[in-house]
Amino acid sequence: MKLYGIPNCSTVKKARAWLDTRGIAYEFHDFKKQGVPRDLMKTLIRIMGWEALVNRAGPTWRNLPEARKAEVRNMTTALAVMEENPSVIKRPILDRDGQYQVGFSEDNYAAFFGE
């Protein structure tokens, strides 16, 4: 199982704490240090759509130039922005044997892990 995100993100911290408290082992992938895995993002875009992965409410999106935001209209342009600005990706992303959770809520994680 792998958890993708940025270590200083408060939502990622909550997800990690939830997993750690329950003794659920995972590998952490830091988008900023290890990059954005293109194949994973393409898979998630196919499953969920690019709109579900771009955090338009966060400061990184808000600080992008308006022209750059306007270019994000499909998988290709969304992926380019996510690779250039990993902080724009909605996080954390949890990959458990090809089943995915994007974002974190205790209820969703509890259901995902059968609690």
C-alpha positions in Angstrom: 0.0 0.0 0.0 1.2 3.4 -0.9 0.2 6.9 0.4 1.1 9.8 -1.9 1.2 13.4 -0.8 3.3 16.2 0.7 4.5 15.6 4.3 3.7 19.1 5.7 0.1 19.0 4.3 -2.4 18.9 7.3 -4.7 16.5 5.5 -1.8 14.1 4.7 -0.7 14.3 8.4 -4.2 13.3 9.5 -4.3 10.3 7.1 -0.8 9.2 8.2 -1.8 9.5 11.9 -5.0 7.5 11.2 -3.1 4.7 9.5 -0.3 4.8 12.1 -2.7 4.6 15.0 -4.2 1.4 13.5 -0.8 -0.1 12.7 -1.6 -0.2 9.0 1.7 -0.3 7.1 2.2 1.9 4.1 5.0 3.4 2.0 4.9 7.2 1.7 5.7 8.9 -1.6 6.6 12.6 -1.3 5.4 14.4 -4.4 7.9 17.2 -3.9 11.0 15.0 -3.3 10.1 12.0 -5.5 8.0 13.6 -8.2 4.5 13.0 -9.5 4.1 9.5 -10.8 2.7 10.0 -14.3 1.3 6.5 -14.7 -0.6 6.8 -11.4 -2.0 10.2 -12.3 -3.1 8.9 -15.7 -4.8 5.9 -14.1 -6.6 8.1 -11.6 -7.6 10.6 -14.3 -9.1 7.7 -16.3 -11.0 6.5 -13.2 -12.1 9.7 -11.6 -11.6 12.5 -14.2 -8.9 15.2 -13.9 -11.4 17.5 -12.1 -11.4 15.3 -9.1 -7.6 15.5 -8.7 -7.0 19.2 -9.1 -7.5 21.1 -5.8 -9.0 24.3 -7.0 -9.6 25.5 -3.5 -6.0 25.5 -2.4 -3.5 28.4 -2.4 -1.3 26.8 -5.1 -4.2 26.9 -7.6 -5.3 30.4 -6.6 -1.8 31.7 -7.1 -1.4 30.3 -10.6 -1.7 33.0 -13.3 -5.2 33.2 -14.7 -4.0 32.3 -18.2 -2.4 29.1 -16.8 -5.6 28.1 -15.0 -7.6 28.7 -18.2 -5.4 26.3 -20.0 -6.4 23.4 -17.7 -9.3 21.9 -19.7 -8.4 18.2 -20.3 -6.2 15.4 -19.1 -3.1 16.5 -20.8 -3.1 20.1 -19.5 -4.2 19.0 -16.0 -1.4 16.5 -15.8 1.1 19.1 -16.9 0.0 21.5 -14.2 0.1 18.7 -11.6 3.6 17.8 -12.6 4.8 21.4 -12.5 3.0 22.2 -9.2 2.5 19.0 -7.1 0.8 21.1 -4.4 -2.2 21.5 -6.8 -3.0 17.8 -6.5 -5.8 16.9 -4.1 -4.2 14.8 -1.4 -3.5 12.4 0.0 -3.9 9.7 -2.5 -4.0 6.2 -1.1 -3.3 3.2 -3.4 -4.3 -0.1 -1.9 -3.8 -2.8 -4.5 -5.3 -0.7 -7.2 -8.2 0.7 -5.1 -7.9 4.4 -4.5 -8.9 7.0 -2.0 -8.3 10.7 -2.8 -8.5 13.1 0.1 -9.0 12.0 3.7 -11.9 11.6 6.0 -12.1 9.3 9.0 -15.4 7.9 7.7 -14.1 7.2 4.2 -10.9 5.5 5.5 -12.9 3.4 8.0 -15.2 2.2 5.3 -12.3 1.6 2.9 -10.6 -0.6 5.6 -13.8 -2.3 6.7 -13.9 -0.8 10.2 
